[in-house]
Amino acid sequence: MYQVKDLTQLKVQDLWQEVKSEEEWWGEIDKGVLRMVKLILESSLEAELIEYLQASRYVRTEARRGYRNGYYERDLFSQYGVIKSLRIPRARTSYESRILPNYRRRQSKVNRMIRDMFLRGVSTRQVGTILQQVWGKSVSAQTVSNISQSLDQEVTAYQARKLLDHYRYLIFDGIFLKVKGALKTYRKPVLVVYGITTTGQKELIDFRQASAESENQWEAFLVNLYRRGLEGKDCKLIIIDGCKGLRKALETVYPYIPIQRCWAHKLRNVANHIRRKDQKECLKQARQIYLAENRKAAVKAFWEWENTWSDQYPKAISCLGKDMDEMLNFLDCPSSHRVKIRTTNAIERAFLEVRRRTRTMTCFTNSKSVDRIIFGVISHLNKSWKDKPLLNFTH
């Protein structure tokens, strides 16, 4: 039996027995916060109803616009936790509360958090498990899926928005993603445009699913960008891979902007014509071409490379030589910009996050899920890039 000690007999260890554990202490704080939030919310709902009715309880006035109809209770999943048995006043005539809309059981911020968790790669089933551990309230996989569908309207608005024509460099590329069809899985191309603005900011401008990387599909994408404002008046260079359909479409929509072929794609093609034992040495010398200070030095480096390897690998020499003019257009730009604009790697790096997000899924379940996840990742990247200029245009 615990014996109550006199105050003069108490020691430090006795006082520590009265101190709660960290978990108990924070638990009581959380409960106190929820009680306070519930009180404020109920008071606000009461004041809102009085404002709507234009009359307080039991008050007779000609300004009255309706009558009360008691209360009902509802649990609300808020950012502070689950508020249980929230008393909500109601009127005889239906009205829409601005504080707590009808049938709302989760705060908008909670919905956004659930959506962000899904976009970051947490599966629909795992989201509920995490919420149960943190707030003692779970949600079903179907609820997570329904919340993620709220992105559809945002995707539509994003792909129809007016574009600013303030890009110095534009990079186009097609990214292939696996999507489930009715009978089998398809590798579906997503056409992407990435830009570097006249102030040096990088941005993923837009994306669009296509049936193929054909000239018609690329031209439709480019025309849509042009009509929305991306006319390319300040654009000095367009960087592309080796897609012939894209190349022809650019001749139609942006015929006066120089084209830069991607060095990374080109050297992969060159490597296909070289025996494995010679690839490292041959490609190492080929890289000296794009590392040259100017066109003249680059051409000289090409001739030296050709003299060394033409007897062994004439097809490799021809593969690079036939596009040499477009391979060197980036050398007309400031030297500090060249490493960023000689390849389409910027888009590939950005879509690594999309691929990471879908790694646990194996493939996308349908075309709409492709748009939702790509849009979510792009929005996150653009926001994180906002205050981090990629290039310096002051000099």
WOKA-V74417 format. One record per residue. N is the residue number from 1. RES is the residue in one letter. SS is DSSP state (a for helix, b for strand, c for the rest). PHI is phi as a letter, one per 40 degrees, with the letter a starting at -180 (999 if undefined). Layout:
<<N & RES & SS & PHI> <N & RES & SS & PHI>>
This chain:
<<1 & M & c & 999> <2 & Y & c & c> <3 & Q & c & c> <4 & V & c & c> <5 & K & c & c> <6 & D & c & c> <7 & L & a & d> <8 & T & a & c> <9 & Q & a & c> <10 & L & c & c> <11 & K & c & b> <12 & V & a & d> <13 & Q & a & c> <14 & D & a & c> <15 & L & a & c> <16 & W & a & c> <17 & Q & c & c> <18 & E & c & c> <19 & V & c & c> <20 & K & c & c> <21 & S & c & c> <22 & E & a & d> <23 & E & a & c> <24 & E & a & c> <25 & W & a & c> <26 & W & a & c> <27 & G & a & c> <28 & E & a & c> <29 & I & a & c> <30 & D & a & c> <31 & K & a & c> <32 & G & a & c> <33 & V & a & c> <34 & L & a & c> <35 & R & a & c> <36 & M & a & c> <37 & V & a & c> <38 & K & a & c> <39 & L & a & c> <40 & I & a & c> <41 & L & a & c> <42 & E & a & c> <43 & S & a & c> <44 & S & a & c> <45 & L & a & c> <46 & E & a & c> <47 & A & a & c> <48 & E & a & c> <49 & L & a & c> <50 & I & a & c> <51 & E & a & c> <52 & Y & a & c> <53 & L & a & c> <54 & Q & c & g> <55 & A & c & a> <56 & S & c & c> <57 & R & c & c> <58 & Y & c & g> <59 & V & c & c> <60 & R & c & c> <61 & T & c & a> <62 & E & c & c> <63 & A & c & c> <64 & R & c & d> <65 & R & c & b> <66 & G & c & i> <67 & Y & c & b> <68 & R & b & c> <69 & N & b & a> <70 & G & b & g> <71 & Y & b & b> <72 & Y & b & b> <73 & E & b & b> <74 & R & b & a> <75 & D & b & c> <76 & L & b & b> <77 & F & b & c> <78 & S & b & b> <79 & Q & c & c> <80 & Y & c & c> <81 & G & b & h> <82 & V & b & c> <83 & I & b & c> <84 & K & b & c> <85 & S & b & f> <86 & L & b & c> <87 & R & b & c> <88 & I & b & b> <89 & P & b & c> <90 & R & b & b> <91 & A & b & b> <92 & R & c & c> <93 & T & c & c> <94 & S & c & c> <95 & Y & c & a> <96 & E & c & c> <97 & S & c & c> <98 & R & c & c> <99 & I & c & c> <100 & L & c & b> <101 & P & c & d> <102 & N & c & d> <103 & Y & c & g> <104 & R & c & c> <105 & R & c & b> <106 & R & b & b> <107 & Q & c & c> <108 & S & a & d> <109 & K & a & c> <110 & V & a & c> <111 & N & a & c> <112 & R & a & c> <113 & M & a & c> <114 & I & a & c> <115 & R & a & c> <116 & D & a & c> <117 & M & a & c> <118 & F & a & c> <119 & L & a & c> <120 & R & c & c> <121 & G & c & h> <122 & V & c & c> <123 & S & c & c> <124 & T & a & c> <125 & R & a & c> <126 & Q & a & c> <127 & V & a & d> <128 & G & a & c> <129 & T & a & c> <130 & I & a & c> <131 & L & a & c> <132 & Q & a & c> <133 & Q & a & c> <134 & V & a & c> <135 & W & a & b> <136 & G & c & g> <137 & K & c & a> <138 & S & c & b> <139 & V & c & b> <140 & S & c & c> <141 & A & a & c> <142 & Q & a & c> <143 & T & a & c> <144 & V & a & c> <145 & S & a & c> <146 & N & a & c> <147 & I & a & c> <148 & S & a & c> <149 & Q & c & c> <150 & S & c & c> <151 & L & a & c> <152 & D & a & d> <153 & Q & a & c> <154 & E & a & c> <155 & V & a & c> <156 & T & a & d> <157 & A & a & c> <158 & Y & a & c> <159 & Q & c & c> <160 & A & c & b> <161 & R & c & c> <162 & K & c & c> <163 & L & c & b> <164 & L & c & c> <165 & D & c & c> <166 & H & c & b> <167 & Y & b & b> <168 & R & b & c> <169 & Y & b & b> <170 & L & b & b> <171 & I & b & b> <172 & F & b & b> <173 & D & b & a> <174 & G & b & b> <175 & I & b & b> <176 & F & b & c> <177 & L & b & b> <178 & K & b & c> <179 & V & b & b> <180 & K & b & c> <181 & G & c & b> <182 & A & c & c> <183 & L & c & b> <184 & K & c & a> <185 & T & b & c> <186 & Y & b & b> <187 & R & b & c> <188 & K & b & b> <189 & P & b & c> <190 & V & b & b> <191 & L & b & c> <192 & V & b & b> <193 & V & b & b> <194 & Y & b & b> <195 & G & b & b> <196 & I & b & b> <197 & T & b & c> <198 & T & c & c> <199 & T & c & b> <200 & G & c & g> <201 & Q & c & c> <202 & K & b & c> <203 & E & b & a> <204 & L & b & c> <205 & I & b & c> <206 & D & b & a> <207 & F & b & a> <208 & R & b & a> <209 & Q & b & c> <210 & A & c & b> <211 & S & c & c> <212 & A & c & a> <213 & E & c & c> <214 & S & c & c> <215 & E & a & c> <216 & N & a & c> <217 & Q & a & c> <218 & W & a & c> <219 & E & a & c> <220 & A & a & c> <221 & F & a & c> <222 & L & a & c> <223 & V & a & c> <224 & N & a & c> <225 & L & a & c> <226 & Y & a & c> <227 & R & a & c> <228 & R & c & c> <229 & G & c & h> <230 & L & c & c> <231 & E & c & c> <232 & G & c & g> <233 & K & c & c> <234 & D & c & b> <235 & C & c & c> <236 & K & c & b> <237 & L & b & a> <238 & I & b & b> <239 & I & b & b> <240 & I & b & b> <241 & D & c & c> <242 & G & c & c> <243 & C & c & c> <244 & K & a & c> <245 & G & a & c> <246 & L & a & c> <247 & R & a & d> <248 & K & a & c> <249 & A & a & c> <250 & L & a & c> <251 & E & a & c> <252 & T & a & c> <253 & V & a & c> <254 & Y & c & b> <255 & P & c & c> <256 & Y & c & b> <257 & I & c & b> <258 & P & c & d> <259 & I & b & b> <260 & Q & b & b> <261 & R & b & c> <262 & C & c & c> <263 & W & a & c> <264 & A & a & c> <265 & H & a & c> <266 & K & a & c> <267 & L & a & c> <268 & R & a & c> <269 & N & a & c> <270 & V & a & c> <271 & A & a & c> <272 & N & c & c> <273 & H & c & b> <274 & I & c & b> <275 & R & c & c> <276 & R & a & d> <277 & K & a & c> <278 & D & a & b> <279 & Q & a & d> <280 & K & a & d> <281 & E & a & c> <282 & C & a & c> <283 & L & a & c> <284 & K & a & c> <285 & Q & a & c> <286 & A & a & c> <287 & R & a & c> <288 & Q & a & c> <289 & I & a & c> <290 & Y & a & c> <291 & L & c & c> <292 & A & c & c> <293 & E & c & c> <294 & N & c & a> <295 & R & a & c> <296 & K & a & d> <297 & A & a & c> <298 & A & a & c> <299 & V & a & c> <300 & K & a & c> <301 & A & a & c> <302 & F & a & c> <303 & W & a & c> <304 & E & a & c> <305 & W & a & c> <306 & E & a & c> <307 & N & a & c> <308 & T & a & c> <309 & W & a & b> <310 & S & c & c> <311 & D & c & c> <312 & Q & c & c> <313 & Y & c & b> <314 & P & a & c> <315 & K & a & c> <316 & A & a & c> <317 & I & a & c> <318 & S & a & c> <319 & C & a & d> <320 & L & a & c> <321 & G & a & c> <322 & K & c & c> <323 & D & c & b> <324 & M & a & c> <325 & D & a & d> <326 & E & a & c> <327 & M & a & c> <328 & L & c & b> <329 & N & a & c> <330 & F & a & c> <331 & L & a & c> <332 & D & a & c> <333 & C & c & c> <334 & P & c & d> <335 & S & c & c> <336 & S & c & c> <337 & H & c & c> <338 & R & a & c> <339 & V & a & c> <340 & K & a & c> <341 & I & a & b> <342 & R & c & c> <343 & T & c & a> <344 & T & c & c> <345 & N & a & c> <346 & A & a & d> <347 & I & a & c> <348 & E & a & d> <349 & R & a & c> <350 & A & a & c> <351 & F & a & c> <352 & L & a & c> <353 & E & a & c> <354 & V & a & c> <355 & R & a & c> <356 & R & a & c> <357 & R & a & c> <358 & T & a & c> <359 & R & a & c> <360 & T & a & c> <361 & M & a & c> <362 & T & c & g> <363 & C & c & a> <364 & F & b & c> <365 & T & c & c> <366 & N & c & a> <367 & S & a & c> <368 & K & a & c> <369 & S & a & c> <370 & V & a & c> <371 & D & a & c> <372 & R & a & c> <373 & I & a & c> <374 & I & a & c> <375 & F & a & c> <376 & G & a & c> <377 & V & a & c> <378 & I & a & c> <379 & S & a & c> <380 & H & a & c> <381 & L & a & c> <382 & N & a & c> <383 & K & a & c> <384 & S & a & c> <385 & W & a & c> <386 & K & c & d> <387 & D & c & b> <388 & K & c & b> <389 & P & c & d> <390 & L & c & c> <391 & L & c & b> <392 & N & c & b> <393 & F & c & b> <394 & T & c & c> <395 & H & c & b>>
